[in-house]
Amino acid sequence: MQKLAVFGGTGIMGRSITEYLDTQDDWQGIGVARHKQQISALTPFSS
């Protein structure tokens, strides 16, 4: 479990490394979406 934690993050606990790599793009996409939401929340005048 601690070794998987090195690969970082929430959502991958209990998964194999290959499963993590297969879903890495999905996690990055979620991160980008959250980042955009934060930006839009901080800059309400930007569309």
Sequence and secondary structure as in RCSB ss.txt:
>XXXX:A:sequence
MQKLAVFGGTGIMGRSITEYLDTQDDWQGIGVARHKQQISALTPFSS
>XXXX:A:secstr
 HHHHHT  TT TT  HHHHHHHHHHHHHHHHHHHHHHHHHH TT  
